[in-house]
Structure formats: structure tokens, C-alpha cells
Amino acid sequence: MKIPILALFVLVLCVYIQWVAAGFIEPQNNTVWTIGSKQVISWNTSTYTSDETISVFVSEDRSILFGYGPATLGNFTIIVPNQLAPFKGGMIHLIAVVRQNSHLFDGFTTNVNIQ
């Protein structure tokens, strides 16, 4: 079965647009955070409705929850907690989990360096 080149292009473009549409605006990949500093975690809200909620946490220690609320909110302001001291000089993976009516809907991640 041959797939027309235009159809393949449209499929790849749709996947790319979805990938770009969701995700963190801040912090960008490999941003440096200092323990005790004030930071803003923000994400693209264009694909979310009032049915979705978001949780943002640290993959390496999921007890560190940075925020939970409507995905349409678009940001949380945090103080980088002392709980991240074991990761000082290293990297953490910030993860966002989006749920729609309590079911997994979307997710995205970025790396943050801790100082």
C-alpha cells in the first residue's frame, strides 16, 4: 500500500503541531534554578478546556508537587524548595500530567538544573 506524499506530510505536520502545542513555556530545557529562588512554571493552554486539570511535580521525587489546578490556569509561581538539596549540582525532570475528567489526557516534561 502506497501512502501519497501529501498525506504523509499532513500526518507528520499534525503530529508536530500537537507536540509543539503542548508543553512548558517556562522553564525551558536546562534552565538553572537556585534553591530558595522564586520561579514561574508556565505552559501552553491553547489545547485545554475547563475539563482538564494539571499536576506539576519532580520525577525523581514525586512527593515534591509544585502545583495542581485547572490546566487553563497557565502557570504556577513557586519557591524552589529545600527538598531539592540532594539534587544540587545535578538535574531534575519536571513533569506535567494533564487529566481530563480524572483520566490521563496529556503529559510533558523538561529538564531543570538545580544550584
Contacts in CASP RR format, 6 or more apart in sequence:
PFRMAT RR
TARGET T0000
AUTHOR 0000-0000-0000
METHOD contacts of the structure
MODEL  1
MKIPILALFVLVLCVYIQWVAAGFIEPQNNTVWTIGSKQVISWNTSTYTS
DETISVFVSEDRSILFGYGPATLGNFTIIVPNQLAPFKGGMIHLIAVVRQ
NSHLFDGFTTNVNIQ
18 47 0 8 1.000
21 44 0 8 1.000
21 46 0 8 1.000
21 47 0 8 1.000
22 43 0 8 1.000
22 44 0 8 1.000
22 47 0 8 1.000
22 98 0 8 1.000
22 106 0 8 1.000
22 107 0 8 1.000
22 108 0 8 1.000
23 43 0 8 1.000
23 44 0 8 1.000
23 96 0 8 1.000
23 107 0 8 1.000
23 108 0 8 1.000
23 110 0 8 1.000
24 41 0 8 1.000
24 42 0 8 1.000
24 43 0 8 1.000
24 94 0 8 1.000
24 96 0 8 1.000
24 108 0 8 1.000
24 109 0 8 1.000
24 110 0 8 1.000
25 42 0 8 1.000
25 43 0 8 1.000
25 44 0 8 1.000
26 39 0 8 1.000
26 40 0 8 1.000
26 41 0 8 1.000
26 42 0 8 1.000
26 75 0 8 1.000
27 33 0 8 1.000
27 39 0 8 1.000
27 41 0 8 1.000
27 94 0 8 1.000
27 110 0 8 1.000
27 112 0 8 1.000
28 110 0 8 1.000
29 110 0 8 1.000
29 111 0 8 1.000
30 91 0 8 1.000
30 111 0 8 1.000
30 112 0 8 1.000
30 113 0 8 1.000
31 110 0 8 1.000
31 112 0 8 1.000
31 113 0 8 1.000
32 112 0 8 1.000
32 113 0 8 1.000
32 114 0 8 1.000
32 115 0 8 1.000
33 39 0 8 1.000
33 80 0 8 1.000
33 84 0 8 1.000
33 112 0 8 1.000
33 113 0 8 1.000
33 114 0 8 1.000
33 115 0 8 1.000
34 80 0 8 1.000
34 114 0 8 1.000
34 115 0 8 1.000
35 80 0 8 1.000
35 81 0 8 1.000
35 82 0 8 1.000
35 84 0 8 1.000
35 85 0 8 1.000
35 88 0 8 1.000
35 114 0 8 1.000
35 115 0 8 1.000
36 79 0 8 1.000
36 80 0 8 1.000
36 81 0 8 1.000
36 82 0 8 1.000
37 79 0 8 1.000
37 80 0 8 1.000
38 77 0 8 1.000
38 78 0 8 1.000
38 79 0 8 1.000
38 80 0 8 1.000
39 77 0 8 1.000
39 78 0 8 1.000
39 79 0 8 1.000
39 80 0 8 1.000
40 75 0 8 1.000
40 76 0 8 1.000
40 77 0 8 1.000
40 78 0 8 1.000
41 56 0 8 1.000
41 66 0 8 1.000
41 67 0 8 1.000
41 75 0 8 1.000
41 76 0 8 1.000
41 77 0 8 1.000
41 78 0 8 1.000
41 94 0 8 1.000
42 74 0 8 1.000
42 75 0 8 1.000
42 76 0 8 1.000
43 54 0 8 1.000
43 71 0 8 1.000
43 74 0 8 1.000
43 75 0 8 1.000
43 96 0 8 1.000
43 108 0 8 1.000
45 71 0 8 1.000
45 72 0 8 1.000
45 73 0 8 1.000
45 74 0 8 1.000
47 106 0 8 1.000
48 54 0 8 1.000
48 71 0 8 1.000
48 72 0 8 1.000
48 98 0 8 1.000
49 72 0 8 1.000
50 70 0 8 1.000
50 72 0 8 1.000
51 100 0 8 1.000
51 101 0 8 1.000
52 70 0 8 1.000
52 71 0 8 1.000
52 72 0 8 1.000
52 98 0 8 1.000
52 99 0 8 1.000
52 100 0 8 1.000
52 105 0 8 1.000
52 106 0 8 1.000
53 68 0 8 1.000
53 69 0 8 1.000
53 70 0 8 1.000
53 71 0 8 1.000
53 98 0 8 1.000
53 99 0 8 1.000
54 67 0 8 1.000
54 68 0 8 1.000
54 69 0 8 1.000
54 70 0 8 1.000
54 71 0 8 1.000
54 73 0 8 1.000
54 96 0 8 1.000
54 97 0 8 1.000
54 98 0 8 1.000
54 99 0 8 1.000
55 65 0 8 1.000
55 67 0 8 1.000
55 68 0 8 1.000
55 69 0 8 1.000
55 96 0 8 1.000
55 97 0 8 1.000
55 99 0 8 1.000
56 65 0 8 1.000
56 66 0 8 1.000
56 67 0 8 1.000
56 68 0 8 1.000
56 76 0 8 1.000
56 94 0 8 1.000
56 95 0 8 1.000
56 96 0 8 1.000
57 64 0 8 1.000
57 65 0 8 1.000
57 66 0 8 1.000
57 67 0 8 1.000
57 94 0 8 1.000
57 95 0 8 1.000
57 97 0 8 1.000
58 64 0 8 1.000
58 66 0 8 1.000
58 84 0 8 1.000
58 92 0 8 1.000
58 93 0 8 1.000
58 94 0 8 1.000
58 95 0 8 1.000
59 92 0 8 1.000
59 93 0 8 1.000
59 94 0 8 1.000
59 95 0 8 1.000
59 109 0 8 1.000
60 87 0 8 1.000
60 92 0 8 1.000
60 93 0 8 1.000
61 83 0 8 1.000
61 84 0 8 1.000
63 83 0 8 1.000
64 81 0 8 1.000
64 83 0 8 1.000
64 84 0 8 1.000
66 76 0 8 1.000
66 78 0 8 1.000
66 94 0 8 1.000
67 76 0 8 1.000
67 78 0 8 1.000
71 98 0 8 1.000
80 114 0 8 1.000
84 92 0 8 1.000
84 114 0 8 1.000
87 114 0 8 1.000
88 114 0 8 1.000
88 115 0 8 1.000
89 113 0 8 1.000
89 114 0 8 1.000
89 115 0 8 1.000
90 113 0 8 1.000
90 114 0 8 1.000
91 111 0 8 1.000
91 112 0 8 1.000
91 113 0 8 1.000
91 114 0 8 1.000
92 111 0 8 1.000
92 112 0 8 1.000
92 114 0 8 1.000
93 109 0 8 1.000
93 110 0 8 1.000
93 111 0 8 1.000
93 112 0 8 1.000
94 109 0 8 1.000
94 110 0 8 1.000
94 111 0 8 1.000
94 112 0 8 1.000
95 107 0 8 1.000
95 108 0 8 1.000
95 109 0 8 1.000
96 106 0 8 1.000
96 107 0 8 1.000
96 108 0 8 1.000
96 109 0 8 1.000
97 104 0 8 1.000
97 106 0 8 1.000
97 107 0 8 1.000
98 104 0 8 1.000
98 105 0 8 1.000
98 106 0 8 1.000
98 107 0 8 1.000
99 105 0 8 1.000
END
